[in-house]
Amino acid sequence: MFMWLVIAALILAGLLLIIVEIVFIPGTTVVGLLGLVFTIAGIVFSYSQFGNETGFYVLLGTTLVTAATLYLSFRKGAWKKFSHQSAIDSKVNEGMTSHLNTGEEGVTKSVLRPMGSAEFHVKIFEVKTNGELVNNGIKVRIVKIRSNDILVEPIQ
């Protein structure tokens, strides 16, 4: 009786790891390979403990249960409730720089090394310099605006 429990536990653990690999964490291969090793170990153990005929039935049963489980899992969409279905289709700071113009002046709110934040029109924006270090509280001028990229220079 104990041998059957060991065989069933190995095969069940192997099948669960294979399903976890395919459905939840695809691409890692470590979990799937470990599941395959457990399943094969259970089948080999059944051959060695109970002979060829019983081993063959365990192999056949394992194959059928694996195929049926995978088929039902994907066909019925049973795993969809566990997976995240939404997608992000927006962009960061989209349209935030539309009211800014080249030549406008502001004040840095952090050290620019070369990136940091600056305040323009009582709003804080992420800005960058041409590589120079600009301290906090220094007046800066907008040199160039590309999409959401604001290039500034310190005012002398």
Residue, then its C-alpha position, 0 to 999 in steps of 0.5 A: m500500500f505504501m508503494w502505491l502512495v509513493i508512486a501516486a504522489l510522485i506522478l501527481a506532483g509531477l503533473l501539477l508541476i508540469i501544469v504550473e509550468i505550462v499555465f502559470i510560469p511559462g518559459t522557466t523550464v526548471v519547474g516543467l523539467l522537475g515535474l517531468v522527472f517526478t512523473i517519470a520517476g513514479i512510472v519507473f518506480s511502478y515498473s520496478q516494484f510491480g512488473n511490466e504489466t502494472g507499470f504499463y497500466v500506470l504509464l497508460g493511465t498517466t498519459l491519459v490523465t495528463a492529456a485529458t487535464l491539459y485538454l480540459s484546462f485549455r479548452k474550458g479556459a479554467w485557468k483564465k480566472f487566475s491570469h491577469q487579462s488587462a493590458i496597459d494602453s496608455k503612455v506615461n505623462e501623455g500630453m503633460t508637456s502640451h502647455l510648455n514652450t521652449g524658452e520658458e523658465g522654471v526652478t529645479k526642485s531636485v538636483l539634475r544629474p543630468m535628470g531630475s525635477a523642475e517646476f514650471h507653471v506651479k507644476i513639477f515635471e521630470v527634466k534633463t540637462n545636456g549632462e551638466l549637474v544643476n543644483n536644487g533651487i536654480k533657475v532653468r530654461i526649457v531648451k527643447i521639448r521632444s514628446n515627453d522629454i524636456l531638455v533644460e539649461p541653467i540660466q546664468 
